[in-house]
Amino acid sequence: MAPYSYGECLERSYRVNWRIRDVLGMGGFDLRRPWLPMELSGAGGISCLNADEKRKLTHLEMGAYAHLFRYVEAFIAPEMLSLARDSERVNKEAFEALTNFASEEVKHMHLFDEVRKMVDEAVGFPLELLEGQSVAANAILGRQRGAVLLLTAAIEWLTQDHFLSAMKHSAVLDPLTREIFRCHWLEEAQHARLDHLEALRAFKDMSEGDRDQAIEDLIWLLAALDGLLQQQVACDMTNLGRYLGRVFTLGERRDIRQSLLKAKRHCFIESGASHPNFQELIRAVTTPAQQAGVRLAVDLLLQENPVHPVRGLN
């Protein structure tokens, strides 16, 4: 991985900066198209839905996908402000880059608020979505800083993977979805690099005991994130029944739930934890035994019905 710098990240952020009204000014969503690519959707694995119903499911999934990014950005923005304050008197470039990072995360939160309104209008009713954002943010920020930074790094890197691998070159995806997440991707590219720098700084002089605590807290956070994803899947199923005007059998509900949860775990846990740049970071700041502990935790969470004590953060 090429070395990163605070100054270069700040300069790049100014070059790619965008305004919400420009991103959303191209028109509304096209109901005839999928809004989330199949690589990120649970629709493909659901046998009880026809092609038209699967396309409609992606409309609801995209609304939830955008909302989940808005949800996690509620803890990332204040964490970056806290890190910026720590750097204010010792590293001017870090202070400016991290303050800008926090500002962009707040902008993203407002972007996704507007996206949510547009989705509700397009599908004809307000989506049921995961609640408790402030409570969850406080719970995350109460954990060891190294753990929070590693979780943030995984989230930042997965945004890069999702756009480049599933959205950028899609010929069938709704153009507005692609534009929203193209712009998100542009700014998150700098955020991922800044989080990498801050994680290296946080772990640099950390004691072995504190390092163990960071890994323990990271595993707790991943389990808690899985609990949140399960709650959103329940909301998705309610939304789907309303959107399609269908009442599902127990077997159909089980089929839909399993496929949606598998897709969300891939999107928000697996694709971040397995990203090569995240893997490089965790190797740089932890021991092989600690890395094995994280891998085992992720593998357990990806099971169909994992057993873990944390069901959510709210």
Secondary structure, 3 states (H helix, E strand, C coil): CCCCCHHHHHHHHHHHCCCHHHHHCCCCCCCCCCCCCCCCCCHHHCCCCCHHHHHHHHHHHHHHHHHHHHHHHHHHHHHHHHHHHHHCCCCHHHHHHHHHHHHHHHHHHHHHHHHHHHHHHHHCCCCCCCCCHHHHHHHHHCCCHHHHHHHHHHHHHHHHHHHHHHHCCCCCCCHHHHHHHHHHHHHHHHHHHHHHHHHHHHHHCCCHHHHHHHHHHHHHHHHHHHHHHHHHHHHHHHHHHHHHCCCCCHHHHHHHHHHHHHHHHHHHHHHHHCCHHHHHHHHHHCCHHHHHHHHHHHHHHCCCCCCCCCCCCC
